[in-house]
Amino acid sequence: MWRKITLVLLCMLPLTGCWDRLELNDRAILLGWGMDLLEDGRYLATANIVLPMAVKSQEGSGGSPGFITESAIGKDITDAGQNMQKKLSRVTFSGHRRNIFIGESLAKHGMAHLMDEYTRSPNVRPRSNIFIVKNGTAQEAMALYYKLETNPSIAVQKIQEKLGAPISRSLLDFFIQINKNKCGVIPTLEVVNPEREVPKKTESDSPPQPTLEIDGIAIMDEDIKLVGYLNTDDFWIRLWIADELKKRDVTRTIEGKENTVSIRLSHLRSKVTPIFQDGTVSFKIRLKARGEILENNTPLDVSKDQVIRKLEQEFRTQLQADVIRVIKRVQTEYGTDVFDFGDTIRMFHPYKWKKLEPNWDQTFKQAEVDVKLHLEITGTGLYEQSVIPKRSRESE
């Protein structure tokens, strides 16, 4: 009997228990993280930290935001993080961190060292979304009080979920893209002021406040430096070419500056075929989509087949010109293959890709494109005829 008791006691000696555990009350939960580069070369780290009581009540006490924004300066990313910990009574916990914001100055300077730290640290979630703050700093975006949500990081997450295109980009997605294509794209976030001043009705009314907006993408070269931007109108064309677009609402002018028609594109398809001839590379791009009329601000009667055919031709011509314009702009201004043309060659012509890869940036700039677009309008809405008065039609 004593032998058994002695054996049990000996087995218990190596068991140390939960000596290093941390209770939830001992953690500062991060939902967002930002990095900026200062003029003196040091780094500014910013964190959105959840206020537990605000989360419990779904709002800050007394109308205050449900988070605090804390910042710290350091020689590098790690040093800035350590200096931030000096200001906090709780240990930072990034397991729930959703978004990482990068200021424009840091993106232009280069993010290779930043990505190196993020790939090594076990505290960085590879599924965290990354954003470039256009014309601003990460600190500005993260300190903004977004009234519809308890935290700007949550607001950004929900805004991108409501968009019709997969505009989000996780760290893991970006790592894969930058290593595969030697260039990458990151969604851009901007702090925008109210588009127009709204007069206050009473003294107690608050004036319009700045808000957050997701608008397009930032283009990064192989050194992970920012080389330029594509706005949302150009970015969705890039998504269409890459066969990643699900739907898109498009408005175009038809027969006059004030006459517009809006359609919803769906069933979008893309096929990119490389053509090798006389030592050069070109690409045949075929795009398809269906359209449904959402708004008709013209005197055209869309119940007639000939009018539908005319609208199809107008939209086809304008959209095709937009696709060519975006491709040529990226080739001449940025010289980075954000359309994944090189990846298409790598998958279907691996032996030719080995020869093209060393000088692909230059080859991409000179590649010709043949774009053809097929659009079929299949829906006109509940009411086919235009509600514009007949007198207005005749005056046209």
N, C-alpha and C positions, 0 to 999 in steps of 0.2 A: 504493500500500500504506500509506504513512504517513498519507495522508488518511483512510483507513478507521480506522486506529488512533486518530488524533486525534478522529474523530467518535465512536468508542466511548467514549473517555475523557471527552469533553464530555457525553455522555449519562449517564455514571455520576455526574457531579458532583451533580445534584439528588437522587440516591437517598441518603436519610439512613440507611436500615437500621432495625433494631428498637431504636432508642435508648431508647424509653420502655417496653419490654416488662417484664412482671412474671412471674417464675417462680411456680409453685404454692407453693413454699416461702416466698415473700414475701407471701402472702395469708393473712388471717384469715377463714376461710369462716364466714359467718353462716347459721344455720338458723332462728333465731327472733329477733324484735325486739319490744321492749315500750316503751310510753310511759306515764308516770304524771305527775300534777300534784301538786306539793308544796303545803303550806299557805302558803308564802311566795310562791306564784305561779310559781316556777321549774319546769322540766321535768326529769324523771328518765328517762333512756334506759337500757335494759337489753338486753344481747345475749347470745345463746347462741352460743358459738364452738366449732367442732369441734376436738377434740384429734386430730391426724392419726394418731398411733400407736394411739389407742383405736379409731379407725375401721378401721385395718388389722387389728387383732386382734379386732374386734367387741366389745370390752369394755375398760374402763379398767384400767390396770396396777394390780395389787394390789386389785382390787375397786372402784376409784375410778370416778366417772362418766366417760363419754366426751366430756365437754364442760367448758368453764369459763363462768361467768357473770360478765360485766363490766358495770359501771354507771358513769354519769357524769351530772352535773347541768349544765344550761345555761339561758340566758335564753329560748331557743326550741329547736325540734327540731334545726335545723342546728347551733346552738351546742353543744348536748348531744352531738351526734355528733362534732364537732370535739374536744371535751374528752375523749371516750372514746378517740379516736385517739392522744391524748397518752400513754395508758397501754399502748398495744399496740405490739409490735415489728414487727408486720406490718400491711399495708394491708387495711382491711376490704373484703370482697367479698360483695355481697348477691345475686349471681346465683343462688344456691341457696336463698335465704331462702323458707321455706314459709309461715310464719305470722307475723302481727303481733298482739300482745296490747295491749289498751288497758285501763288501770285504771278502776275505776268512778268515782272522783272526777273524772278527766279527761273521761269520757263525760258525766257530769252537767254539767260546766262548759261543754262544747261542743267539738266536734271539727272545726269548719269550717276553722280554721287548719291543723290537722294534715292534713286531706285536701287542702288547697291545696298543701302541701309535697309530698305524695305524688303529686299529679298532675303536678307540675313536674319532679321528680327523675327522671333517666333510670336511676338505680340501683334504683328501686322496681319490682318486678315486678307488673303489674296482676293477675296470676293468683294472687298471694299471698292466702291466707285470712286473714280478720280475725276477732278474737274480743274480746268484752267480758269482763273478769274480774269476775264478780259477787261483791260483798261482799269485795273484796280489791284487790290491786295486781298489775300485770303483773310486777313484780320477784319477788313471792312465788311466782307460778305458774311463772316461768322458772327459779327457783333450786331447784325441787323435784327431787329425785332419783327418777325413775320407773324402778324396777328392771327392768321388762320390756323397756325400750328404752334405747338409749345416750343419748337426748336427749329432754326433755319435748316439744319441738316435733315430733319424729317420733312420740311417743306420741299427741299430740293428733290428728295426721294420720291415724293408724291407727284411733283410736277412732271418728272420724267416718266412716271408710270402712266400719266394721262396723255402723253404724246403718242401719236400714231406710229412713230418710228422707233426702232431700238437704238436710241441715242445714248444710252448708258454705256459705260466702258469700265469694267473692273480692272484692278491691277493685273490679275492673271491674264485677262484678254489682251491687255496692252503689252505685257511681257512676251506673250506668244507672237503678237503681230510685229513688234519691233525686232525680234530675233529672226523672224521668218522673212520679213520684207525690207528690213533695214530702214523702216520708217513707220510712223504710226499716227493715229488720230485720237484726240481726247476731247470730250464735250467741253464747251465753254459756258461759263456762268458769268453773269454781269449784274451789277447793282445799277438799276435804272431809276431815274426820277420820274414823277408823274408826267404823263404826256401833255397834260394841260392843267392850268391852275383852276381849281374849283373854288368859287367864293364861299366864305363861311357865312352861314345863315345866322348864327349866334356866336357870341364870344366863347362859349364852351365847346364849340365844334373844333375838332383837331384838323389841321391842314393835311392834304395828301402826303403820304410818307413814301420814301424810296422803297423799292421792292426788288425781289430776285427774279431773274429771267434766264432761262436756258436758250441760247441762240447759237446754233451751229457747232462747229468743231475747230480745234486747234490742230495744225499740221506740225508734226515733229520729225526732224531728220534722223539719220542714223546715230548721231551724237546725242540724241534726245534733247535737242534744242528747238525752240519755237521758231518756225520760219514764216508762219502766216495763218490766216483764218479763212474758213468758208462759212458764210452765213447759212441760216436754216434753208433758204430757198435753193442754195447750191448744194448743201449737204444731202438733202433728200434725193437729189439726182445721183449723187455718189452712191447712196444706198440702193437706188434702183439698179444701177449698173452692176453693183455687187450682189444683186438678187436678194437683198435683205429688207426690202420695203414691203409693207403689208397694205397700207392705204395712204392716201394723201388727197387733201382738198386743194383744188387749183382754181384760181380766178384769172381770166384772160379778157382783154379788150377785143370786142368784135364789132367791126363797122362803126368806128367813131370812138372818141376818147371817153365819152360818158357811158357807152354801152358795154356792159360787162356780163359775162356768163361764168358761173362757178359750177364745177363738176367735182364729184368724188371719184378718184381713181381707186380701183380695187383689182384683185386678181393680177397683180403686177408680176411680170416675168422678165427675165433677162438671160441672154446667151451671148457669151464673148468667145470668139474664135480667133486664135492667132493665125496669121498668114505669113509664111516664109517665102520670100522671092528675091532672087538676085542679091543675097546677102543682107537684106533688110527685113524688118519685122513691121507688120501692120496688124490692125485688129478690126474684125467685123463684129459689130455690136447690133444685136436685134432685141428690141424692147417691145413688150406687149402689155396691154391694160384694157380693162373695161371701165366705162364711165357712167355715172348717174348724175343728171342735172339737179343741182341743189338750188340754184337761183338764176333767174333770167331777167336781166335788166335791159333787155332789148325789145323792139317791136316784133321780133321773129316769132312765128307760130311753130313751136317745136312739136306740134302734133302731126306735122307734115314730114314725110320721109326725106324729101329733098333738102329740107332745112336741117334735119339731123345729119345728113351726109355732109352738108356744108360746115356745120359745127365740128364734125369729126375731122375734116380737112384742116380747118383753122387751128384747132388744138394740136393736131398732129404736126403741122408745120412749125408752130411756135415752140412746142415741147422739144421737137427734134433739134431746133436751133439752140435751145437752152442747153441741151445735153452736149452738143459740140462746143459751145462757148465755155462751159465749165471744164471740159477736158483740156481744151487749148489753154485756158487760164492756168490750170495746175501745171501743165507742161512748161509753159514759158516763165511763170512767176516763181514757182516753187521747185519744180523738177523732181518731185517725189511721187512715187507710184502709190497713191492712196486708193486707187481703184482695184488693186490686187491683180493687175494684168500679168505681172511677173509670176505670181503664184499660179495663175492659170497655165502658163507655159511649164512651170515646174511640175505640175500634176500630170499633164498630158504629153509633154515632150521633155522628159527629164534629161536626156542626153544633150539636146540643144540648149537647155537651160544652163548646164554646166559651162558652156562656152559664153553664154550671154551674161551670166551673173556678175562677173568682175566689173563690167562696164555698163550695168543695167541702167543706172541713172541717166547716162548720156543717151543710151538707146531709147529709153522711155521718152525723153524730150523730143526725139526726132520721129517717133512712130506716128504713122498716119492712121486715122480712124475712119471707118465707113459705118455710119449710123443710120439705121432704118427703124421707124417706130410705127407700130400698128395699134390703133385705138378704135374701139367700138363702143358707142354710146347705147346702152341697153335700157336705160330708165329715164323718165322725164318727170317723175314726181306724181303727186296726186292730181294736180291740175295741169293739163298740158298747155293750154293757151296762155299767152302772156296777159297779166292783169293790167298792163299799161293801157290807158285809154286810147281809143281809136284815133282821136284827134292828135295825140302825140305821135302815133305811127305815121299818120299822113304828113305831119310836119317834118318827119325824118326824110 
